[in-house]
Amino acid sequence: MTGRPGTRRLFVAVLVTVIGVTGCRPEAAPETASTSGIPASVPPAAADAVRATIDAVNAGAGGSAADQQQLLASLVDPDHRSEVVGCPTATTTVRFEPIYPGLRALDVESDSYALPTLIRIFRGDRAAGTDLTTLQLVIRPAAGGNEAFLTPFCVN
């Protein structure tokens, strides 16, 4: 800065004062449960069920399309499995890369959740593309804990 001596210090002092007066502060990150990245508003049993379902799907990525399609069918909400019957034979597999901090309840009474997710599509063991979606999952009681089920969808 050119001009009168001391002008720079005055400018910085005014800026600090304005920030302090207007309350400009960095926004706090959403409260999450430990280091999982899942919001604290999601019950731990539901969070564990969601992670287990995502991990099960991801275990088949890059492998046999028929095997993963069979697994995906088993992970669809039992009340809606009949809706998957019309899916064409899969030629690709998928891996879900969820944005766990975005997990949110859709309907607390039915234990339904939405999870923003990047889908990585594989042909054999090669990544062939990506897509974005919001997975919808429903939590159901099961022997030994809860299970998270997907809403019906097809992989081609």
C-alpha positions in Angstrom: 0.0 0.0 0.0 1.2 3.5 -0.7 0.1 6.6 0.9 0.2 7.7 4.5 2.2 5.6 7.0 0.0 3.6 9.3 -2.9 3.2 6.8 -2.3 -0.5 6.4 -2.7 -1.1 10.2 -5.9 0.9 10.3 -7.4 -1.1 7.4 -6.6 -4.4 9.1 -8.0 -3.1 12.4 -11.2 -2.1 10.7 -11.5 -5.4 9.0 -11.0 -7.4 12.2 -13.6 -5.1 13.9 -16.2 -5.6 11.1 -15.7 -9.4 11.3 -16.1 -9.4 15.0 -19.2 -7.2 15.0 -21.0 -8.9 12.1 -20.5 -12.4 13.6 -18.8 -13.8 10.5 -17.5 -17.1 11.7 -16.8 -20.3 9.9 -19.8 -22.6 10.0 -19.3 -25.6 12.3 -19.3 -29.0 10.6 -22.5 -31.0 11.1 -22.3 -33.0 14.3 -21.2 -36.6 13.5 -21.0 -39.7 15.5 -17.3 -40.3 16.3 -15.1 -40.6 13.2 -17.7 -42.6 11.1 -18.9 -39.4 9.3 -22.5 -40.5 9.9 -24.6 -37.7 11.5 -25.3 -38.2 15.2 -29.0 -38.0 14.5 -28.8 -41.5 12.9 -29.1 -44.2 15.5 -26.0 -46.3 15.7 -27.9 -49.6 14.9 -29.2 -48.0 11.7 -25.8 -46.6 10.8 -24.2 -50.1 11.3 -26.9 -51.7 9.1 -26.4 -49.2 6.3 -22.6 -49.7 6.3 -23.0 -53.4 6.3 -25.3 -53.3 3.2 -23.0 -50.9 1.4 -20.0 -53.1 2.2 -21.8 -56.2 0.9 -22.6 -54.6 -2.4 -19.0 -53.3 -2.7 -17.5 -56.7 -2.1 -18.9 -57.8 -5.5 -17.7 -54.8 -7.5 -15.4 -55.7 -10.4 -16.3 -59.4 -10.1 -19.1 -61.5 -11.6 -22.1 -59.4 -12.7 -24.4 -62.4 -12.2 -23.2 -62.9 -8.6 -23.6 -59.2 -7.7 -27.0 -59.1 -9.4 -28.2 -62.0 -7.2 -26.7 -60.3 -4.1 -28.4 -57.0 -5.0 -31.8 -58.8 -5.3 -31.3 -60.3 -1.9 -30.6 -56.8 -0.5 -33.8 -55.3 -1.8 -36.5 -54.5 0.7 -38.5 -57.8 1.1 -41.8 -55.9 0.6 -40.6 -54.8 -2.9 -38.6 -57.7 -4.2 -41.3 -58.5 -6.8 -40.5 -55.2 -8.5 -36.9 -56.4 -9.4 -38.2 -59.3 -11.5 -38.2 -57.3 -14.8 -34.5 -56.3 -14.6 -32.4 -57.3 -17.7 -29.4 -59.5 -17.1 -26.6 -57.4 -15.7 -23.4 -56.9 -17.7 -21.7 -54.6 -15.2 -21.1 -54.4 -11.5 -21.3 -51.4 -9.2 -19.5 -50.0 -6.2 -21.2 -47.4 -4.0 -19.1 -44.5 -2.7 -21.6 -43.0 -0.2 -21.4 -39.5 1.3 -22.1 -40.7 4.8 -22.3 -37.2 6.3 -25.4 -36.8 4.0 -27.3 -39.8 5.5 -30.6 -38.5 6.6 -33.9 -39.9 7.8 -36.7 -39.8 5.2 -39.4 -41.2 7.5 -38.6 -41.8 11.1 -41.7 -44.0 11.6 -40.7 -46.4 8.9 -36.9 -46.2 9.5 -36.3 -45.0 5.9 -33.1 -43.2 5.0 -31.6 -41.4 2.1 -27.9 -41.6 1.3 -26.2 -39.5 -1.4 -23.9 -41.8 -3.3 -21.4 -41.9 -6.2 -21.8 -45.1 -8.2 -18.8 -46.4 -9.9 -19.7 -48.8 -12.7 -17.4 -51.7 -13.7 -17.1 -53.8 -16.8 -15.1 -56.7 -15.5 -12.4 -55.3 -13.3 -12.2 -51.9 -15.2 -14.1 -48.8 -14.1 -16.3 -47.8 -17.0 -18.2 -44.9 -15.6 -19.8 -43.1 -12.7 -23.2 -41.8 -11.8 -24.8 -40.0 -8.9 -27.8 -41.1 -7.0 -29.5 -40.9 -3.6 -29.9 -44.5 -2.3 -33.0 -45.1 -0.3 -32.7 -47.7 2.4 -35.2 -49.1 4.9 -34.0 -50.5 8.2 -35.7 -53.7 9.4 -35.2 -55.8 12.6 -33.4 -59.0 11.9 -31.9 -61.8 14.0 -28.7 -60.5 15.6 -29.5 -56.8 14.9 -30.9 -54.6 12.1 -30.6 -55.0 8.4 -30.7 -52.2 5.8 -32.5 -53.0 2.6 -32.3 -51.1 -0.7 -35.3 -49.9 -2.7 -35.6 -51.8 -6.0 -33.3 -50.8 -8.9 -31.7 -52.6 -11.8 -28.0 -52.7 -12.9 -27.5 -53.2 -16.6 
